[in-house]
Amino acid sequence: MTTVLTTYKHIVQTPEIVGGKPRIAGHRITVQNVVIWHEQMGYSIEEIASLYNLTLAEVHSALAYYFDHKDEIDRSMTESELFAEEMRQKTPSLLAKRLYERTG
């Protein structure tokens, strides 16, 4: 297993872990996860660190990596969202189907 260190002290990429996405060393938490929690869900850096047992430096490093690789990470996030939507379309919710059958 090859781990590539980046110029970001706390960020690594390992092809066999989380699809090779940049992540916080020692965790399966990706830079993308941190961005979603901070930018989209509104969690503060301190909240993220506390909730996921990370240091402030690890969270800051993930966000610094994001802003230096914004196009790449944003593209990955868009691809993930499109894939999830495609899977939702191909595999409808069994719960929704059952609820519809009960009320329909």
Buried (B, 14 or more C-beta within 10 A) or exposed (E): EEEEEBEBEBBBBBEEBBEEBBBBBEBEBBBBBBBBBBEEEEBEBEBBBEEBEBEEEBBBBBBBBBEEBEEBBEEBBEEBEEEEEEEEEEEEEEEEEEEEEEEE
